Amino acid sequence: MFDNFPRGTICIEDIEMGMTRHLRKHVTDRDIELFAEVSTDRNPVHLDDDYAHDTIFEGRIAHGMLTAGLISAVIGEQLPGHGTIYMGQTLKFLGPVRPGDTVYAEVKVTGIDHAKRHVTLDCLCTVDGKKVLVGEAKVLAPSRKFD
Ligand SMILES: C[C@@H](O)CC(=O)SCCNC(=O)CCNC(=O)[C@H](O)C(C)(C)COP(=O)(O)OP(=O)(O)OC[C@H]1O[C@@H](n2cnc3c(N)ncnc32)[C@H](O)[C@@H]1OP(=O)(O)O
């Protein structure tokens, strides 16, 4: 039995269909530089103004996986929260995120298998109301009964 979950963790026993959680994050040049360093993805479309100017985006854009990381943050911090284990994630990048943009990232519960502790979540990121990422996550949720 493990009942010392941090505030914000929602155990499988309490997860309901349709529950949603979200965050907002302002994406900065520093975020993009740090992500390039950590991931070792130094694609110039993210880092080089001159290079990026001549692409279809006409300027630098954030790594898609940086934006996807905000979905991971909502899942790992809020729904279900601490103790959650990622099982899978689909992603479609529908529009660019540029330095200076504020990303709204939201997840919504669309499936629950209580016996297996599996939870399925629709994932969405928007910038100024425009969809930039959609996908589906499957996670193993924490339980009050097991640590
Ligand atoms: C590896 C890293 O270093 C690189 C990165 O991380 S890049 C950053 C992450 N990616 C992005 O920011 C790209 C965001 N997406 C876009 O800007 C656009 O989707 C696009 C430029 C890739 C395509 O846009 P466009 O050419 O306008 O395409 P259409 O809207 O005209 O759609 C044509 C058909 O393609 C389908 N489609 C479009 N985007 C996607 C997608 N991301 N995934 C899957 N399918 C996509 C769209 O539905 C249309 O299909 P249809 O059957 O013809 O209707």
The ligand as a Tripos MOL2 file, in Angstrom:
@<TRIPOS>MOLECULE
LIG
   54    56     1     0     0
SMALL
NO_CHARGES

@<TRIPOS>ATOM
      1 C1         13.6120   16.2980  -36.6460 C.3       1 LIG1
      2 C2         13.4850   17.6780  -35.9940 C.3       1 LIG1
      3 O1         14.7600   18.2710  -35.8700 O.3       1 LIG1
      4 C3         12.6170   18.5330  -36.8780 C.3       1 LIG1
      5 C4         11.4870   19.0820  -36.1560 C.2       1 LIG1
      6 O2         11.2630   18.8500  -35.0090 O.2       1 LIG1
      7 S1         10.4710   20.1250  -37.0780 S.3       1 LIG1
      8 C5          9.3070   20.6740  -35.8780 C.3       1 LIG1
      9 C6          8.0970   19.8310  -35.7660 C.3       1 LIG1
     10 N1          7.2850   19.8760  -36.9680 N.am      1 LIG1
     11 C7          6.5880   20.9490  -37.3250 C.2       1 LIG1
     12 O3          6.6110   21.9770  -36.6590 O.2       1 LIG1
     13 C8          5.7370   20.8190  -38.5580 C.3       1 LIG1
     14 C9          4.3470   21.2720  -38.2880 C.3       1 LIG1
     15 N2          3.4840   20.9590  -39.4240 N.am      1 LIG1
     16 C10         3.2710   21.8080  -40.4210 C.2       1 LIG1
     17 O4          3.7420   22.9450  -40.4160 O.2       1 LIG1
     18 C11         2.4340   21.2880  -41.5450 C.3       1 LIG1
     19 O5          1.6630   20.1930  -41.1250 O.3       1 LIG1
     20 C12         3.2720   20.8450  -42.7640 C.3       1 LIG1
     21 C13         4.0880   22.0070  -43.2990 C.3       1 LIG1
     22 C14         4.2050   19.6880  -42.3930 C.3       1 LIG1
     23 C15         2.3180   20.3270  -43.8350 C.3       1 LIG1
     24 O6          1.4460   21.3580  -44.1090 O.3       1 LIG1
     25 P1          0.7990   21.4810  -45.5490 P.3       1 LIG1
     26 O7          1.8020   21.2640  -46.6050 O.co2     1 LIG1
     27 O8          0.0160   22.7430  -45.5460 O.co2     1 LIG1
     28 O9         -0.1310   20.2490  -45.5750 O.3       1 LIG1
     29 P2         -1.6720   20.3280  -45.7920 P.3       1 LIG1
     30 O10        -2.3050   20.9850  -44.6110 O.co2     1 LIG1
     31 O11        -1.9120   20.9230  -47.1450 O.co2     1 LIG1
     32 O12        -2.0790   18.8090  -45.7700 O.3       1 LIG1
     33 C16        -1.7760   17.9780  -46.8790 C.3       1 LIG1
     34 C17        -2.0830   16.5530  -46.4630 C.3       1 LIG1
     35 O13        -1.1060   16.1020  -45.5030 O.3       1 LIG1
     36 C18        -1.7660   15.8230  -44.2660 C.3       1 LIG1
     37 N3         -0.9140   16.3390  -43.2160 N.ar      1 LIG1
     38 C19        -0.4840   17.5790  -43.0350 C.ar      1 LIG1
     39 N4          0.2950   17.6630  -41.9580 N.ar      1 LIG1
     40 C20         0.3400   16.4140  -41.4460 C.ar      1 LIG1
     41 C21         0.9800   15.8540  -40.3400 C.ar      1 LIG1
     42 N5          1.7440   16.6090  -39.5260 N.pl3     1 LIG1
     43 N6          0.8200   14.5510  -40.0930 N.ar      1 LIG1
     44 C22         0.0750   13.7710  -40.8760 C.ar      1 LIG1
     45 N7         -0.5650   14.2510  -41.9770 N.ar      1 LIG1
     46 C23        -0.4200   15.5530  -42.2330 C.ar      1 LIG1
     47 C24        -3.0690   16.5670  -44.3230 C.3       1 LIG1
     48 O14        -4.0450   15.9480  -43.5220 O.3       1 LIG1
     49 C25        -3.4240   16.4300  -45.7750 C.3       1 LIG1
     50 O15        -3.9270   15.1370  -46.0400 O.3       1 LIG1
     51 P3         -5.0620   14.9230  -47.1100 P.3       1 LIG1
     52 O16        -5.3030   13.4440  -47.0840 O.co2     1 LIG1
     53 O17        -4.5140   15.4120  -48.4070 O.co2     1 LIG1
     54 O18        -6.2200   15.7230  -46.6140 O.co2     1 LIG1
@<TRIPOS>BOND
     1     1     2 1
     2     2     3 1
     3     2     4 1
     4     4     5 1
     5     5     6 2
     6     5     7 1
     7     7     8 1
     8     8     9 1
     9     9    10 1
    10    10    11 1
    11    11    12 2
    12    11    13 1
    13    13    14 1
    14    14    15 1
    15    15    16 1
    16    16    17 2
    17    16    18 1
    18    18    19 1
    19    18    20 1
    20    20    21 1
    21    20    22 1
    22    20    23 1
    23    23    24 1
    24    24    25 1
    25    25    26 2
    26    25    27 1
    27    25    28 1
    28    28    29 1
    29    29    30 2
    30    29    31 1
    31    29    32 1
    32    32    33 1
    33    33    34 1
    34    34    35 1
    35    34    49 1
    36    35    36 1
    37    36    37 1
    38    36    47 1
    39    37    38 ar
    40    37    46 ar
    41    38    39 ar
    42    39    40 ar
    43    40    41 ar
    44    40    46 ar
    45    41    42 1
    46    41    43 ar
    47    43    44 ar
    48    44    45 ar
    49    45    46 ar
    50    47    48 1
    51    47    49 1
    52    49    50 1
    53    50    51 1
    54    51    52 2
    55    51    53 1
    56    51    54 1
@<TRIPOS>SUBSTRUCTURE
     1 LIG1         1 GROUP 0 **** ****
